[in-house]
Amino acid sequence: MRPSLHVLALAACAMALAACGGDDPAPIEPPQPEDPAQSSDPCAPNGHVHREPTGDWCHCNKGYRATAEGLACETDPGYVPSEGFSFGDNGEHACWHVTNGPFVTVTASTSRLPRVDDFHTYYTVKLRQEGGQYVGTFSYKAFATGNFVIYLGTPDVPVTLVETAVQTTLTPAGTRATDNHCDGLKHMVGYELTDRVQYTLTLGPTPLPELGMVIEHLP
């Protein structure tokens, strides 16, 4: 007697399972959650991390300091809130450099960010034309923590300073005219900057194609 089609079908299924070992397919592993230590900022909420080839470090907010070990920001017990931004001698020393130098000329470019962070230097800044006005973006790295002043030859130039790593625009701590120490510098914009931090400085737009500038850290 010939086996029925139903019996043949069952036999074929049995042979297929035997050939494959009869095991169920391996379960699919669910994706593992990202390590919170790698995905979040270890210096938050009172600062942010800087990841650099020489090592990671915490840029802590005002009133906080980096912990001695690990990456974190803690309350700075020695912090004393300032009563206001001081412009020091109101441009007297900066004006000395207008006459005595050293002198450096930098030209704005779209392909690179020229540096303007030499100490005690009078910069002639050549801006690039854009939309009928002139503008320039430059690189500035602070080599100290404290009050810094950007001295400019004219009061009518917009100044924007951004912390490069986190793209945060800094609010000026103060702005005012210089005392009449020289004709070359007429306006001051003050900022509180942090040692080792890289900033991006943008000047303009302005109708002026060229500016005189000094940037100083005040003691």
C-alpha positions in Angstrom: 0.0 0.0 0.0 1.4 3.4 -0.9 1.8 5.9 2.0 -0.6 8.8 1.9 0.5 12.2 0.9 0.0 13.3 4.5 2.4 10.7 5.7 5.0 11.7 3.1 4.7 15.4 4.1 5.3 14.5 7.8 8.4 12.5 6.8 9.9 15.3 4.8 9.5 17.7 7.7 11.2 15.3 10.0 14.1 14.9 7.7 14.5 18.7 7.4 14.6 19.1 11.1 17.1 16.3 11.5 19.4 17.9 8.9 19.4 21.2 10.7 19.8 19.7 14.1 16.2 20.5 15.1 17.3 23.5 17.2 15.3 26.7 17.5 16.9 29.8 16.0 19.2 31.6 18.4 17.5 34.5 20.1 18.3 38.0 18.9 20.1 40.0 21.6 18.5 43.3 22.3 20.7 46.4 21.9 22.6 47.3 25.0 21.9 50.7 26.5 24.7 53.2 26.1 27.0 53.6 29.1 25.7 56.8 30.9 29.3 57.7 31.8 30.1 57.9 28.1 26.9 59.5 26.9 26.6 62.3 29.5 28.9 65.1 30.6 30.7 64.1 33.8 31.2 67.7 34.7 27.5 68.6 34.6 25.5 70.3 35.9 28.0 72.8 37.3 30.3 72.8 34.3 31.2 70.9 31.1 34.0 68.6 30.0 36.8 69.5 27.6 38.2 66.5 25.8 41.7 67.2 24.6 44.7 65.1 23.4 46.5 66.0 26.6 43.6 64.8 28.8 40.0 65.5 29.7 39.3 68.3 32.2 36.3 70.2 33.6 35.5 73.8 32.8 33.5 74.6 35.8 31.0 77.5 36.2 31.7 80.5 38.3 31.6 79.6 41.9 32.7 76.0 41.3 36.1 74.3 40.8 37.3 71.0 39.4 37.6 68.2 41.9 41.1 67.0 42.8 40.4 63.5 41.4 38.1 62.5 38.7 35.9 64.6 36.4 33.4 66.7 38.4 32.8 70.2 39.5 32.4 71.1 43.2 31.5 74.3 45.1 34.6 76.5 45.4 34.8 77.6 49.1 37.1 80.4 48.2 34.9 82.0 45.6 33.9 85.6 46.4 31.3 87.2 44.0 32.7 90.3 42.3 30.9 93.6 42.8 31.4 94.5 39.1 33.8 94.2 36.2 36.8 96.5 36.4 38.5 97.9 33.3 41.7 98.5 35.2 43.5 101.6 33.8 40.8 102.1 31.2 43.1 101.6 28.3 46.3 103.4 29.3 48.6 100.3 29.0 46.8 99.1 25.8 47.5 102.5 24.3 51.2 102.2 25.0 51.2 99.3 22.5 49.5 101.4 19.8 52.8 103.4 19.7 55.4 100.9 20.8 54.0 97.6 19.5 54.8 94.8 18.9 52.7 95.0 15.8 50.9 92.2 14.0 48.6 92.3 11.0 46.0 89.5 10.5 43.6 89.0 7.6 40.2 87.4 8.0 39.6 84.3 6.0 36.8 81.8 5.4 39.2 78.9 5.2 41.0 79.4 8.6 40.7 81.3 11.8 43.8 83.5 12.3 45.0 83.7 15.9 44.9 87.0 17.8 46.1 85.8 21.2 49.7 87.1 21.4 50.4 88.9 24.7 50.6 92.8 24.7 50.3 93.1 20.9 48.7 95.8 18.8 46.8 94.0 16.0 45.8 95.6 12.6 42.8 93.4 11.7 41.8 93.3 8.0 38.2 92.2 7.6 36.6 90.5 4.6 33.7 91.9 2.6 30.4 90.2 3.1 27.0 91.5 2.0 28.2 95.1 1.5 29.8 95.2 5.0 33.0 93.8 6.5 33.3 91.0 9.0 36.1 88.7 10.4 36.3 85.7 12.6 39.4 84.9 14.6 40.8 82.4 17.2 41.7 83.4 20.7 42.9 81.1 23.4 43.0 82.3 27.0 46.2 81.6 28.9 44.9 82.7 32.3 41.6 82.9 34.2 40.1 86.3 34.9 39.1 89.6 33.4 40.0 90.3 29.7 39.4 93.4 27.7 39.1 93.8 24.0 40.2 97.3 23.0 39.0 98.6 19.6 39.7 101.7 17.6 36.0 102.4 17.2 32.9 102.0 19.4 30.6 101.0 16.6 31.9 97.4 15.8 29.8 94.5 17.0 31.8 92.0 19.0 30.8 88.3 19.5 32.9 85.9 21.6 32.0 82.2 21.6 33.5 79.3 23.6 34.5 77.2 20.6 34.1 73.7 22.1 30.5 74.1 23.2 29.4 76.9 20.9 28.2 79.0 23.8 28.1 82.8 23.2 29.6 84.7 26.1 27.8 87.8 27.5 30.1 90.7 27.9 30.8 91.6 31.6 31.0 95.2 30.7 31.5 97.7 27.9 32.5 101.4 27.8 34.7 104.0 26.2 38.3 104.2 27.0 39.8 107.2 28.7 41.5 109.5 26.2 44.9 107.9 26.4 45.3 107.6 22.6 43.4 108.0 19.3 44.1 104.4 18.3 41.8 102.8 20.9 38.4 104.2 21.8 36.2 101.3 23.0 36.5 98.5 25.5 34.5 95.2 25.8 35.2 93.1 28.9 34.9 89.4 29.4 35.6 86.8 32.1 37.6 84.1 30.5 39.1 80.7 31.6 42.6 79.5 31.3 43.2 77.0 28.4 39.8 77.6 26.8 39.6 78.2 23.1 37.3 81.1 22.0 36.1 82.3 18.6 36.0 86.1 18.2 33.9 87.7 15.5 34.1 91.4 14.6 31.4 93.1 12.5 29.6 93.5 10.4 30.9 97.0 10.0 31.5 99.5 7.2 35.2 99.6 8.2 37.5 97.2 6.2 40.3 97.5 8.9 40.4 97.8 12.7 43.0 98.4 15.4 42.8 96.0 18.3 44.5 95.0 21.6 43.3 92.2 23.8 44.7 92.1 27.4 44.3 90.1 30.5 43.9 92.4 33.5 45.9 91.5 36.6 
